[in-house]
Amino acid sequence: MKKNSNKTKLLSIYSKKLKIKEIEIIKYLKKNKDLRINETPGWDSFAHTLILIEIEKKFKIKITADNAKNFFEFKKTLNFLNK
């Protein structure tokens, strides 16, 4: 149940910060693609900062220099949060 909850929260964050409908993100991910910084429309360094802040708030975690590498792709972020 936690994994679905994490995915739902993360989809909401990305949708709001990147201004992409959740259904469009889901369709894109189902095609076995991933959302990546600087490759996904709207996901620049500023949007990335907003995403990270929101992830910290919603998931009650601290993003550090040691774990920051896990937050440049949607699927990798979800896998990290599901640990």
C-alpha positions as CSV (number, residue, x, y, z in Angstrom):
1,M,0.0,0.0,0.0
2,K,2.8,2.4,0.8
3,K,4.3,2.0,-2.7
4,N,1.1,3.1,-4.3
5,S,0.8,6.0,-1.9
6,N,4.3,7.1,-2.7
7,K,3.6,6.9,-6.4
8,T,0.4,8.9,-6.0
9,K,2.2,11.6,-4.0
10,L,5.1,11.8,-6.4
11,L,2.9,12.0,-9.4
12,S,1.0,14.9,-7.8
13,I,4.3,16.7,-7.1
14,Y,5.7,16.3,-10.7
15,S,2.3,17.2,-12.2
16,K,2.1,20.4,-10.3
17,K,5.7,21.5,-10.6
18,L,6.1,20.6,-14.3
19,K,2.6,21.6,-15.2
20,I,1.9,18.2,-16.9
21,K,-1.3,16.3,-16.3
22,E,-0.9,13.2,-14.2
23,I,-2.5,11.1,-16.8
24,E,0.1,12.3,-19.3
25,I,2.9,11.3,-16.9
26,I,1.3,7.9,-16.4
27,K,1.0,7.3,-20.2
28,Y,4.6,8.4,-20.7
29,L,5.9,6.1,-17.9
30,K,3.9,3.1,-19.2
31,K,5.8,3.4,-22.5
32,N,8.8,2.4,-20.5
33,K,10.2,5.9,-20.6
34,D,11.2,8.1,-17.7
35,L,11.0,11.7,-16.7
36,R,14.5,13.3,-16.4
37,I,15.8,16.7,-15.5
38,N,16.7,18.7,-18.6
39,E,15.0,16.2,-20.9
40,T,11.4,16.6,-19.8
41,P,9.7,19.8,-20.9
42,G,9.6,22.3,-18.0
43,W,12.0,20.4,-15.8
44,D,14.9,22.8,-15.5
45,S,17.1,23.6,-12.5
46,F,14.4,25.9,-11.0
47,A,11.6,23.3,-11.3
48,H,14.0,20.7,-10.0
49,T,14.6,22.8,-6.8
50,L,10.8,23.1,-6.4
51,I,10.3,19.4,-6.8
52,L,13.0,18.6,-4.2
53,I,11.5,21.0,-1.7
54,E,8.1,19.5,-2.2
55,I,9.5,15.9,-1.9
56,E,11.1,16.8,1.4
57,K,7.9,18.3,2.7
58,K,5.5,15.5,1.5
59,F,7.8,12.6,2.4
60,K,9.3,14.1,5.5
61,I,12.8,13.4,4.4
62,K,16.0,15.4,4.0
63,I,17.7,15.4,0.6
64,T,21.5,15.5,1.2
65,A,24.6,15.5,-0.9
66,D,24.8,11.7,-0.3
67,N,21.3,10.9,-1.6
68,A,20.8,13.7,-4.1
69,K,21.8,11.4,-7.0
70,N,18.5,9.6,-6.6
71,F,16.3,12.6,-7.6
72,F,17.2,13.3,-11.2
73,E,14.7,10.8,-12.7
74,F,11.1,10.0,-11.7
75,K,11.5,6.2,-11.5
76,K,14.8,6.4,-9.6
77,T,13.2,8.8,-7.1
78,L,10.2,6.5,-6.6
79,N,12.5,3.5,-6.1
80,F,14.4,5.5,-3.5
81,L,11.3,6.5,-1.7
82,N,10.0,3.0,-1.7
83,K,13.0,1.6,0.2
